[in-house]
Amino acid sequence: MGSGKSVIAKELAALLSCPFVDTDEWIEGRRCKTISEIFQEEGEESFRTLENECLEFLMEQENMVIATGGGMACHHHNIDLMNEMGETVYLNASVDLLTDRLWEEKQERPKLDNYHSREDLNSFISIHINTRLVDYQKSTHTVVIEQKSIQDIAEEIKSILR
C-alpha cells in the first residue's frame, strides 16, 4: 500500500506497449462499488475472494502488466499463481516513505481510517510489511524505489524482465 504499484505499472505498460490492468479497478468495475465500500459492506475476506477471482480470470490473458493490491500476494496462495503467470516485482519501500505517502491519502484507504497520528500509522505499516514480507520475497524480482522517479523505476523493471 502506497508504494506506487498502479502508477508504476501503468508507466511500465506504456514502455512495453502492452495492456495494463489494475486489479482494484477491475474489482470495482465488476462490483460497481469502491474498494472502501466492499470492505465496509462485505468485509475483507469477501474482498480477498474477489481478488482471487480477478487473478484467476487474468491468468487466461497474455502479455499484460498487472498492478495488484498490496495484500493480493498474501492471500489464497496468490503469489504462487502470480509467479506461474509471469514475472512478479516487489516494490520495496521504506516504512518512512510509505508513512509519508499514506498519511496524505489515508482517507481514501479503508484500512487506515483509525490511525490518527503518524506514529500509529508508521507502526501499523511496519507490522503490516513484516507480516507480508515472506510472501513479497517470493516475487521473482525486487526493486528498491527510494528516491527514484516513476519513470526510472519503470525503466529499471523493464531492464530486468526476461
C-alpha positions as CSV (number, residue, x, y, z in Angstrom):
1,M,0.0,0.0,0.0
2,G,1.4,3.3,-1.1
3,S,4.4,2.0,-3.0
4,G,3.1,3.3,-6.3
5,K,2.2,-0.1,-7.8
6,S,-0.6,1.3,-10.1
7,V,1.2,4.3,-11.4
8,I,4.5,2.5,-12.0
9,A,2.7,-0.5,-13.7
10,K,0.9,2.0,-15.9
11,E,4.2,3.6,-16.9
12,L,5.8,0.1,-17.5
13,A,2.9,-1.0,-19.7
14,A,3.4,2.2,-21.8
15,L,7.1,1.4,-22.1
16,L,6.4,-2.2,-23.1
17,S,3.5,-1.2,-25.4
18,C,1.2,-3.7,-23.8
19,P,-2.2,-3.6,-21.9
20,F,-2.4,-2.5,-18.3
21,V,-4.9,-3.9,-15.7
22,D,-5.3,-2.6,-12.1
23,T,-6.9,-5.4,-10.1
24,D,-8.6,-2.9,-7.7
25,E,-10.2,-1.1,-10.7
26,W,-11.3,-4.5,-12.2
27,I,-12.9,-5.5,-8.9
28,E,-14.6,-2.1,-8.5
29,G,-16.0,-2.3,-12.1
30,R,-17.3,-5.8,-11.5
31,R,-19.0,-4.9,-8.2
32,C,-20.0,-1.3,-9.1
33,K,-18.6,-0.4,-5.7
34,T,-15.4,1.2,-4.5
35,I,-12.8,-0.9,-2.6
36,S,-13.7,1.0,0.6
37,E,-17.4,0.2,0.1
38,I,-16.6,-3.5,-0.4
39,F,-14.5,-3.6,2.8
40,Q,-17.2,-1.8,4.8
41,E,-20.2,-3.7,3.4
42,E,-18.9,-7.1,2.7
43,G,-15.7,-7.4,4.8
44,E,-12.1,-8.1,4.0
45,E,-12.5,-11.8,3.4
46,S,-15.0,-11.1,0.6
47,F,-12.7,-8.6,-0.9
48,R,-9.8,-11.2,-0.8
49,T,-12.0,-13.7,-2.6
50,L,-12.8,-11.2,-5.3
51,E,-9.0,-10.6,-5.7
52,N,-8.5,-14.3,-6.2
53,E,-11.3,-14.4,-8.8
54,C,-9.7,-11.5,-10.6
55,L,-6.4,-13.2,-10.6
56,E,-7.8,-16.5,-11.9
57,F,-9.5,-14.5,-14.8
58,L,-6.3,-12.7,-15.6
59,M,-4.4,-16.0,-15.7
60,E,-6.1,-16.6,-19.1
61,Q,-4.7,-13.4,-20.6
62,E,-1.3,-12.9,-22.1
63,N,1.3,-10.1,-22.3
64,M,0.0,-7.5,-19.9
65,V,1.2,-5.5,-16.9
66,I,-1.0,-6.1,-13.8
67,A,-1.0,-3.9,-10.7
68,T,-2.4,-5.7,-7.7
69,G,-3.5,-4.5,-4.3
70,G,-0.8,-4.8,-1.6
71,G,-2.4,-7.7,0.1
72,M,-3.2,-9.8,-3.0
73,A,0.1,-11.7,-2.9
74,C,-0.5,-12.7,0.7
75,H,-3.9,-14.5,0.4
76,H,-5.1,-17.7,-1.2
77,H,-1.5,-18.6,-2.3
78,N,-1.9,-15.8,-4.9
79,I,1.9,-15.1,-5.1
80,D,2.4,-18.7,-6.4
81,L,-0.3,-18.1,-9.0
82,M,1.2,-14.8,-9.9
83,N,4.6,-16.3,-10.4
84,E,3.1,-19.0,-12.6
85,M,1.5,-16.3,-14.7
86,G,4.8,-14.4,-15.3
87,E,7.3,-12.3,-13.6
88,T,6.5,-10.5,-10.4
89,V,8.1,-7.4,-8.9
90,Y,8.1,-6.4,-5.2
91,L,8.4,-2.7,-5.0
92,N,10.5,-2.3,-1.8
93,A,9.9,1.0,0.0
94,S,10.9,2.1,3.5
95,V,8.3,2.3,6.2
96,D,9.0,6.1,6.5
97,L,8.4,6.7,2.8
98,L,5.1,4.7,2.9
99,T,4.0,6.6,6.1
100,D,4.6,9.9,4.4
101,R,2.7,8.9,1.3
102,L,-0.2,7.2,3.1
103,W,-0.6,9.9,5.7
104,E,-1.6,12.3,2.8
105,E,-4.2,9.9,1.4
106,K,-5.3,7.9,4.4
107,Q,-9.0,9.0,4.0
108,E,-9.1,7.0,0.7
109,R,-7.7,3.8,2.3
110,P,-10.2,1.6,4.1
111,K,-7.7,0.0,6.4
112,L,-6.2,3.4,7.6
113,D,-9.3,5.2,8.9
114,N,-8.4,4.6,12.6
115,Y,-4.9,6.0,12.5
116,H,-4.9,9.5,13.9
117,S,-1.2,10.1,14.3
118,R,1.8,9.5,12.0
119,E,3.4,7.4,14.8
120,D,0.5,5.0,14.9
121,L,0.4,4.8,11.1
122,N,4.1,4.2,11.0
123,S,3.8,1.3,13.5
124,F,0.8,-0.2,11.5
125,I,2.8,-0.1,8.3
126,S,5.9,-1.6,9.9
127,I,3.9,-4.5,11.4
128,H,2.0,-5.0,8.1
129,I,5.1,-5.2,6.0
130,N,6.7,-7.6,8.4
131,T,3.8,-10.0,8.2
132,R,3.6,-9.8,4.4
133,L,7.4,-9.9,3.7
134,V,7.5,-13.7,3.5
135,D,5.1,-13.5,0.5
136,Y,6.6,-10.4,-1.1
137,Q,10.1,-12.0,-1.0
138,K,8.7,-14.8,-3.2
139,S,8.5,-12.3,-6.1
140,T,10.8,-13.0,-9.0
141,H,12.3,-9.5,-8.7
142,T,12.7,-6.8,-6.0
143,V,13.2,-3.2,-6.9
144,V,14.0,-0.6,-4.3
145,I,12.1,2.5,-5.0
146,E,13.6,5.0,-2.6
147,Q,14.5,8.4,-4.2
148,K,13.6,7.2,-7.8
149,S,11.2,8.7,-10.2
150,I,8.3,6.7,-11.6
151,Q,10.0,6.7,-15.0
152,D,13.3,5.4,-13.5
153,I,11.5,2.6,-11.6
154,A,9.6,1.6,-14.7
155,E,12.8,1.6,-16.8
156,E,14.6,-0.5,-14.2
157,I,11.8,-3.0,-14.2
158,K,11.8,-3.2,-18.0
159,S,15.5,-3.8,-18.0
160,I,15.3,-6.8,-15.6
161,L,12.3,-8.6,-17.3
162,R,13.3,-11.6,-19.3
